[in-house]
Amino acid sequence: MSGSPALLPAAPVVRQAEPPNLEPPFHALDGRITPTEGVYVRSHFPAPELDEKRWRLRIGGLVHSQLELSFEELKSMPARTIAATMECAGNNRIYLSPRMPGVQWDLGAVGTPEWTGVPLRDVLERAGLRTNALEVVLEGADCGTLTDPGRTPGDIHYARSLPLDKALDDVVLAYAMNGQPLTRDHGFPLRAVVPGWYGMAAVKWLRTLHVTDSPYQGFFQTVDYSFWQKRDGLSPQMRPVTTMLVKAQIARPAPHATVTAGSIYEVTGAAWTGEGDVTRVEVSSDGGHTWADAELLDAPLAGVWRRWRFSWHAPEEPGTVILKARATDSAGRTQEEGHDAGRGGYMINFPLPVTVYVKGGRP
């Protein structure tokens, strides 16, 4: 897929300097594809210094052949280029009340670049999976010690697992982003791209694939990036964060923007879902009491957001207006008011209030 850039070059907000956590402004949304400088940066530990000539990807565990692939060997395999919307699991955390711990993302921890790499299934098939394989653990070269949300037992590497059916489906081990080698902050020389899942699954600085016959219980699978879920009438159980929830976000007007009274303003944004396609976007200009359909601008494409627009007639009188947008997907899932407390600071998908100020007016 190709298209015009989705975010115009603009300085990101530094949510954390070290390690870097950077948020581009979502109001710069333009085309469907996000340029590299417009993609958010989420780091848990300092970016490791890696030399592509010495770097190796090790594949082990429940495989028939333990492999060690060089960067050149990986790049010699058949490549695939995909567009995939990636959203941080904590995107919009700044809208939660009471405040939740973690990086205080506003609207910009989401983007849709193009990724080029090798399908994960091709690498696993080269190693040969054993019949009792259940999950694939992806481990990065980045490491460190954490004390929040839980204390780690000394230095640990960032790692997450994928169930085998997902690993063999659409996951790409990417070495290029928008046609260029990955930058250091985006995971050079290799990272995972997991379409439809929140960004915590897209392990950066990838160094190890380990196939297991039991669910992975690592720190970033159980202590962090997990949530309480009620199922079958039982007491809540802790589950790892995985699939993105359906969501629409308003790009323009930006929060706290000024709009001229009586004007026709084109409200724009993007909507996405982890499974299926976004089929409807609605906009409210009265804080969510009434809704009207927006126009979808892009054809549906699995794992990729759809831009939308809505012509809004601003009030004739000055004042404050709360705009909201909500999306519905092909499975009938629609954003609902309120945040499930069991999700903590993750998976935030209620319709977000965008406050705008109506000023002036026609003479």
C-alpha positions in Angstrom: 0.0 0.0 0.0 1.2 3.5 -0.6 -0.2 7.0 0.0 0.5 10.5 1.1 2.0 10.9 4.6 -0.5 10.8 7.4 1.2 13.3 9.7 2.9 16.5 8.7 6.4 17.0 10.2 6.0 18.5 13.6 8.0 18.4 16.8 6.8 15.6 19.1 5.9 16.2 22.7 8.6 14.7 25.0 6.6 12.6 27.5 9.8 11.2 28.9 13.4 12.1 28.0 15.2 9.0 29.1 14.4 6.5 27.8 12.7 8.5 25.1 8.9 8.4 24.9 7.8 10.8 22.2 4.3 11.8 21.1 3.7 13.5 17.7 0.6 15.8 17.5 -2.4 13.9 16.3 -3.9 17.1 14.9 -1.4 16.9 12.0 -3.2 13.9 10.6 -3.3 14.2 6.8 -3.0 11.1 4.6 -3.4 7.5 5.5 0.3 6.6 5.9 2.3 8.0 8.8 5.9 9.2 8.0 8.6 7.9 10.3 9.0 11.3 12.1 5.3 11.2 12.8 5.3 7.8 14.6 5.3 7.8 18.4 8.2 6.3 20.3 7.6 4.0 23.3 10.7 2.8 25.2 10.9 0.9 28.4 14.7 0.8 28.6 17.5 2.6 26.9 17.9 1.8 23.2 20.7 -0.8 22.8 23.7 -0.1 20.5 23.5 -2.9 17.9 25.7 -3.6 14.9 23.8 -5.2 12.1 27.0 -7.2 11.0 27.3 -8.8 14.4 23.6 -9.0 15.3 22.0 -12.4 15.2 18.4 -13.6 15.5 18.3 -16.8 17.6 15.4 -19.2 17.2 15.1 -21.9 19.9 12.8 -23.9 22.2 10.4 -26.4 20.7 11.8 -26.3 17.2 13.5 -29.1 15.2 16.5 -26.9 14.3 18.0 -24.3 16.5 18.7 -21.4 14.2 20.9 -18.3 14.3 20.2 -15.9 11.4 22.4 -13.0 10.4 20.8 -9.7 9.2 21.9 -10.5 5.7 20.4 -14.0 5.8 17.1 -12.6 7.1 17.0 -10.0 4.3 17.7 -12.7 1.7 14.3 -14.3 2.6 11.2 -13.3 0.7 10.0 -9.9 2.0 6.5 -8.6 2.6 5.4 -4.9 2.9 2.3 -4.1 4.9 0.6 -1.0 6.3 -0.4 -1.6 9.9 -2.0 0.8 12.5 0.0 0.6 15.8 -1.4 2.1 18.9 0.2 2.2 22.4 -2.0 0.3 24.9 -1.8 3.4 27.1 -2.8 5.9 24.4 -5.3 8.6 25.8 -4.2 7.9 29.4 -4.3 11.6 30.1 -8.1 11.4 29.8 -8.5 9.0 32.8 -9.8 10.2 36.1 -8.4 9.5 38.6 -4.9 9.7 37.0 -3.4 6.4 36.3 0.4 5.7 36.4 2.4 5.4 33.2 3.3 7.7 30.4 0.6 10.4 30.1 -0.2 10.0 26.4 -2.8 12.4 24.9 -4.0 11.5 21.3 -0.7 10.9 19.4 0.5 7.4 20.6 -0.9 5.9 17.4 0.2 5.8 13.7 0.1 3.8 10.5 3.5 3.4 8.8 4.4 0.9 6.1 6.6 -2.0 7.3 8.9 -4.3 5.3 10.3 -7.5 6.6 10.0 -11.3 6.7 6.8 -13.0 7.8 7.3 -14.6 11.2 5.8 -17.9 10.0 8.6 -18.2 7.4 11.2 -18.0 10.0 9.4 -20.5 12.3 8.8 -22.9 9.4 12.5 -22.8 8.6 13.3 -23.9 12.2 10.4 -26.4 12.1 7.8 -26.4 14.9 7.3 -29.3 17.2 3.8 -30.7 17.6 3.5 -29.4 21.2 4.3 -25.8 20.3 1.9 -23.3 21.9 3.4 -19.8 22.0 6.3 -17.9 20.6 8.2 -15.6 23.0 9.8 -12.6 21.4 12.6 -11.0 23.3 14.4 -7.7 22.6 18.0 -6.7 23.3 16.9 -3.8 25.5 17.0 -4.4 29.3 16.9 -2.8 32.7 15.3 -2.8 36.1 11.8 -1.5 36.9 10.1 -0.5 40.1 6.7 0.5 38.7 4.1 -1.1 38.2 6.0 -3.9 39.9 9.6 -4.5 40.9 11.7 -6.7 38.6 14.2 -9.1 40.0 17.2 -7.1 38.7 17.7 -6.4 35.0 15.3 -8.0 32.6 14.8 -7.9 28.8 11.7 -6.7 27.3 9.7 -9.7 26.1 6.2 -10.6 25.0 4.6 -13.8 23.7 2.2 -14.6 20.8 -0.1 -17.6 20.6 1.0 -19.8 17.7 -2.1 -19.1 15.5 -1.3 -15.4 15.6 2.4 -15.9 15.1 1.7 -18.0 11.9 -0.9 -15.5 10.6 0.1 -12.0 9.8 3.1 -11.0 12.0 6.0 -9.5 10.2 9.6 -9.2 11.5 10.3 -5.7 10.1 13.7 -4.3 9.2 12.4 -1.3 7.3 9.8 1.4 7.9 8.4 3.5 5.1 11.1 2.1 2.8 14.0 3.0 5.0 16.0 1.0 7.6 14.5 1.2 11.1 15.8 4.0 13.2 17.4 3.2 16.5 14.4 4.4 18.5 12.1 2.3 16.4 14.0 -0.9 16.9 16.9 -1.2 14.6 17.8 -3.6 13.2 14.7 -5.7 13.6 11.3 -5.5 15.3 8.0 -7.3 15.3 4.9 -5.9 13.8 1.7 -7.5 15.1 -1.3 -6.2 13.1 -4.4 -5.6 15.1 -2.6 -5.8 18.5 -1.6 -3.0 20.7 2.0 -1.8 20.3 3.4 -3.6 23.4 3.4 -6.8 21.3 5.7 -5.2 18.6 8.9 -6.1 20.4 11.8 -3.8 19.3 15.5 -4.7 18.9 14.4 -8.3 18.5 17.1 -10.8 19.3 15.4 -14.1 20.3 12.4 -16.2 19.3 11.7 -19.0 21.8 8.9 -21.5 21.1 7.2 -22.9 24.3 4.5 -25.4 25.2 3.0 -23.3 28.0 1.7 -19.7 28.4 4.5 -17.3 28.9 4.5 -15.6 32.4 7.0 -12.8 31.9 6.9 -9.4 33.6 5.4 -7.6 30.5 2.9 -10.3 30.0 1.5 -10.6 33.6 2.6 -7.7 35.9 2.6 -5.0 33.2 0.4 -4.9 30.1 -2.3 -7.0 31.7 -5.8 -6.3 32.9 -8.7 -7.8 34.9 -11.4 -9.5 32.9 -14.7 -11.0 34.1 -15.7 -14.2 32.2 -18.4 -16.8 32.6 -19.6 -15.3 35.9 -16.3 -16.1 37.7 -14.2 -13.7 39.7 -12.1 -11.4 37.5 -8.9 -13.0 36.1 -5.7 -11.3 34.9 -5.3 -11.4 31.1 -2.6 -10.0 28.9 -3.4 -7.0 26.8 -3.7 -8.1 23.1 -6.2 -6.9 20.5 -6.9 -3.2 19.9 -10.4 -2.1 20.7 -12.5 -0.1 18.2 -11.9 3.6 18.4 -12.4 6.9 16.6 -10.3 10.0 17.4 -10.7 13.6 16.4 -7.7 15.1 14.8 -9.0 18.5 13.9 -10.1 20.7 15.6 -7.3 20.0 18.1 -8.2 20.1 21.8 -8.8 23.7 23.0 -8.8 25.1 19.4 -10.8 28.1 18.6 -13.6 27.9 16.0 -15.5 30.9 14.5 -19.1 31.2 15.5 -21.5 30.3 12.7 -18.8 28.8 10.5 -18.9 25.4 8.8 -15.9 23.5 10.2 -14.7 20.2 8.7 -14.1 17.9 11.7 -11.5 15.2 10.7 -10.0 12.1 12.3 -9.2 8.4 12.0 -10.8 5.2 13.3 -9.5 1.7 13.7 -10.2 -1.7 15.2 -8.2 -4.7 16.0 -10.4 -7.3 14.2 -12.5 -6.7 11.2 -13.1 -3.2 9.7 -14.5 0.1 10.9 -17.9 0.4 9.2 -19.3 3.6 10.8 -18.1 6.8 12.5 -20.4 9.2 14.3 -19.8 12.7 15.7 -21.5 14.5 18.5 -21.3 18.3 19.1 -23.3 18.3 22.3 -21.1 16.1 24.5 -22.5 12.8 23.4 -26.3 13.4 23.7 -26.9 13.2 20.0 -24.9 11.7 17.1 -24.6 12.2 13.3 -22.8 10.0 10.8 -19.4 11.1 9.4 -18.1 10.2 6.0 -15.5 7.5 5.7 -12.7 8.6 3.3 -10.7 5.3 2.9 -11.6 1.9 1.6 -11.5 -0.8 4.4 -8.1 -2.5 4.7 -7.4 -5.1 7.4 -5.3 -3.7 10.2 -5.3 -0.1 8.8 -7.2 2.9 10.1 -9.8 4.7 8.0 -9.9 8.5 7.9 -13.2 10.3 8.2 -14.7 13.8 8.0 -17.8 15.6 9.3 -19.1 19.0 8.3 -20.1 20.7 11.6 -22.1 23.9 11.7 -20.6 25.8 14.7 -23.0 27.6 17.0 -23.9 31.1 16.1 -23.1 32.3 19.6 -19.8 32.2 21.4 -19.2 29.5 24.0 -17.6 26.1 24.7 -18.5 23.0 22.8 -17.6 19.3 23.6 -17.0 17.3 20.4 -16.9 13.5 20.5 -16.5 10.8 17.9 -17.3 7.1 18.1 -16.7 4.1 15.8 -18.5 0.9 15.1 -16.8 -2.1 13.4 -17.9 -5.0 11.3 -18.5 -7.2 14.3 -21.0 -4.6 15.7 -18.6 -3.4 18.4 -19.2 0.3 19.3 -17.4 2.6 21.6 -19.3 3.0 24.9 -19.1 5.8 27.5 -16.9 5.1 30.5 -13.7 3.3 31.1 -13.7 -0.2 32.5 -11.7 0.1 35.8 -10.4 -3.5 35.3 -8.3 -2.2 32.4 -6.4 0.2 34.6 -4.4 2.6 32.4 -4.8 0.5 29.3 -7.2 -0.1 26.4 -8.9 3.3 26.6 -11.6 3.5 24.0 -14.5 5.6 25.3 -15.4 8.6 23.1 -12.9 11.2 24.0 -14.1 14.8 24.8 -12.5 17.4 22.7 -13.2 20.9 24.0 -13.3 23.7 21.5 -14.0 27.4 22.0 -16.5 29.2 19.7 -15.6 32.8 19.4 -16.4 35.9 17.3 -19.2 35.5 14.7 -20.5 36.9 11.5 -20.9 40.7 11.3 
